[in-house]
Amino acid sequence: MATPKKQKLENGNAGIPPMVTGGTVSWERHGAPFFSMGEGTLRVPMQMHQAHRQKLCQALRARGLEGDAVVLLQGGEELSVYDTDTNWDFKQESNFQYLFGVKEPGCFAALRVRDAHGVLCIPRMEKMYEAWCGPVKPPAWFAKAYGVEAAHVDELSEVLEKLGAKELLVLQGDPNRDSGLQLAEPSFQGKEKFKVSTQGSQILWDEINECRAVKDDDELKVLQWVNDVSSSAHVETMRRMRGGQREHLAEATFKYQAALRGCFRVGYNCICGSGRRNAILHYGHAAEPNSEKVAPDSLRLLDMGAEYHGYSADVTCTFPVSGRFSVPQKVVYEAVWDAVQAVEHKLRPGVSYKDMHRLSQRVLLERMVAAGLFVGSVDEMMSAGLMFHFMPHGLGHQLGLDVHDVGGYAPGSFRKDDPSIKENLRCGRELKENMVITVEPGFYFIDYLIEEALASSKGKFINKEKLYEFWPSVGGVRIEDDVVITAEGCRVLTCVPRTVAEIEAVMGGAEWQVSSACCRSYTAE
């Protein structure tokens, strides 16, 4: 009697089941791989990353890098929690994610510039890995899943030789313009056989930043998805907030609502302030962990964004816990909303975001003069830098695979180049079509900054009586939209209640439908 053949576990065309942790790769009926988090979540085609590789190599060739140049990238590593045998939550290095979409740690990748041929090198796992972490996936699975040739990391030197690499391009240009940090140069066995091009690596750094700054259609779909998820989660969170709760209930509610929709990560630490703590710009860190009790008459400032396939939303809502704005709260909120509207009506390709930052400051000053908080000439206040004391951050930043995404300044430009802007402006360039940016003006009552202003010549602009009326009851207001630049203006990806009437209605139980139909679009004035 013939011995029956062993049945293979099958999933798509790869012949091996993917791991389900950290996202899943599946296959369309025609064989094309895609990322999703299951039924009802967005399918992201892996072909998107192939298009990114083509886009980058085309840009590099346009800069004169052809022939034997090969881009070498090192993916993220799993890191132990200090000296323990547990690991920090793994997140793929963003440039590696952009070009290959690989979820697994410990990988390298090579990309030949002349034809955008990519090779992914994966760690070689021992059989015991299966017992602890699941199936050992061979190179064939990675090739099918990610649409590239695949080999093992210990074969990287041979892979580079087969690609004809005479010089390597690595991500070793200028530091990251937000953090000031640089990626470590890739290290591998046999590296001494290859020359790393310093000039070529600077060009690579500039061009990959520029590629990432302008999104393609697939990326815009992901960013719309994370905004839809984030908007729904924000609305559900708003409805559940009450006085007497601890601030972190907002964080827990948002994360739960986002996870229900397939977004198991957030793009940054959730900022869940209330009352005067709204004036702490990056509240919610380890030393200030969203832990205080919420006063029933306070404003809440919730800055939270869901992440999917590495792409993050960044959305801030400010609303009254009681469901109704007090007079000072309404005055400040509507001033900030007017600044948002003024900027969004002006956005289009070619507009300088530095000018938009200044526009938001001017609108806020004008509204506060009208409210009686400031007195005097708005032009003089602008020249004196008064708004730094009430909005010490920039208007916004690029958004994508990093919440403060690359490309906020054109190659060769830096924030420090314009001393007239004291605030931490993360985007200071002319905008291009399909850039995605945040618009997030705010107005805050930060103790030491106000005291500095009062003690200086700027104190003459501040009505102290009004100041002491607004200071304790407002704390701070920020409104943050995620916006894509279109050919003639912009489209807002975020869909949450924004006007005072909308917020009070939703807090009172009115329905709010998150859909593309509710996203605002503008043709620039």
Secondary structure as UniProt FT lines:
FT   TURN            12..14
FT   TURN            21..22
FT   STRAND          24..27
FT   TURN            29..30
FT   STRAND          33..36
FT   TURN            39..40
FT   STRAND          44..45
FT   HELIX           47..62
FT   TURN            63..64
FT   TURN            67..68
FT   STRAND          69..74
FT   TURN            82..83
FT   HELIX           94..100
FT   STRAND          108..112
FT   TURN            113..116
FT   STRAND          117..122
FT   HELIX           128..133
FT   HELIX           139..146
FT   STRAND          149..152
FT   HELIX           153..155
FT   HELIX           156..162
FT   TURN            163..164
FT   STRAND          167..169
FT   TURN            177..179
FT   TURN            189..190
FT   HELIX           191..193
FT   STRAND          195..196
FT   HELIX           198..213
FT   HELIX           217..240
FT   TURN            243..244
FT   HELIX           248..260
FT   TURN            261..262
FT   STRAND          265..266
FT   STRAND          271..274
FT   HELIX           275..279
FT   TURN            281..282
FT   TURN            286..287
FT   TURN            296..297
FT   STRAND          299..304
FT   STRAND          306..308
FT   TURN            309..310
FT   STRAND          311..312
FT   STRAND          315..320
FT   TURN            321..322
FT   HELIX           327..344
FT   TURN            345..346
FT   TURN            349..350
FT   HELIX           353..371
FT   HELIX           378..384
FT   HELIX           386..389
FT   TURN            411..412
FT   HELIX           415..417
FT   TURN            419..420
FT   TURN            433..434
FT   STRAND          435..439
FT   STRAND          442..444
FT   HELIX           447..455
FT   HELIX           457..461
FT   HELIX           464..474
FT   STRAND          476..478
FT   STRAND          480..485
FT   STRAND          489..492
FT   HELIX           500..507
FT   TURN            508..509
FT   HELIX           516..518
FT   STRAND          521..523
//
